[in-house]
Each structure stands twice: as structure tokens, then as C-alpha cells.
Amino acid sequence: MSEKARVLFEALDLDSDGQLTRVEVISALRDRGPTLAAQGVLPFWGVQDAEASSALFDAADANGDAVLTFEEFAAVVDRRFGW
């Protein structure tokens, strides 16, 4: 799991509880996405609309429990973002 995935996960974890909900992912990418991309934490093409953010969440939610652990998140973003 990459350090970039860890930094992005922590930036999206709005309540700092160690897991991501769909609302957190959508809200954080909408509100913080451009800044995160400018900082190099997220590829610019990774800043997308709510539907794309929701699809990313679904792809990462391997066990279907509606929350993402770091491991679930990192497995998808490392592959999708080429980290």
C-alpha cells in the first residue's frame, strides 16, 4: 500500500475515525479535490463529479459494508491511480 494512498485516505476521512463513508468520499472530493490535486495528493483527472466518486466508493467496498477501510481504499486507488 502506497504512502500516497495513506495521505489521500486521511484527507478524505473527514471525521478522522479511520474509515470512509460514501458521504465522506463524495463531500471530501467535491470540497477538497482541486486542492488535493494541486498538492499532488490526487491526480487531476481523479477530481470528478459525485457519480464518479460514488462509483470509486463502490469499487473499493469489497465486503459491501458501506464503509471503506484503508486496505480496501488503497487496493483500488493504488491500482486506479497507478501508484
N, C-alpha and C positions, 0 to 999 in steps of 0.2 A: 504494500500500500504506500502510495507516494505522500511526501510531505505536502505537496500542493493540494492533494485531496483533503488532508487534515486541516489545512488553513481554510479552504473553501467550506468544509463542513462546519467548522467553528464560526465562520462568518454568517452562515445560514441558520445556525442554531440560535434563534432569537431569544429564547428563554434559558439558554445555557444548561439544558437538562441532559445533554448527551445523546439526544435523538431528535430526528427531524419529522415533523408532520407535513402533510400536503400544504396546509395553510402557510407554514413557515417557509417552505421552499418557494412557493409562488410569491408570497409577500417579500421575502428577502431578495429574490432575483429581480423582482419589479423595482424595489426601492434601492437596493444596493448593487444590482448587477452592473450598471455602467461604471460605477466607481471601482468595483472589484475587477472589472475588465481593464480599466485604466491602470490599476495597480499590478496587473499581470497575474492575478489570482484566478481569473476565469478567462477563457478565450472570448474575444469579442463576439464571435459567432454563437457563443453559448448563452448570450443575453437574448432571450426570446420572450414570446407572449405567454400568458397564463396557461394556454392549452399545451404548449411545448414543455413548459415547466412541469405541468401535471403529468405529461407523458414520461418525462425523465423520472419523476417520482415513481410512477407505476413500474417502469423498467427496473428500478432499483429495489422495490419492495418484494424481495424474493420470497418471503414467507407469508405475504398477504396480510400482515397485522396492522397495516395503516400507519406504521412508524418506521423510520429508517435508522438503523444503527450505523455507526461509522463504517463497519465492514461491508454492509450492503451498499452503502453510498459509494465508498471508494472503489469497489469492484466494478461499478458501472462507469463512474466518471473517469477513472484511470484508463479504461478501455475506450470510452467515447471521446475523451479529450486527448488521447494519445500520450498520457503521462507515464 
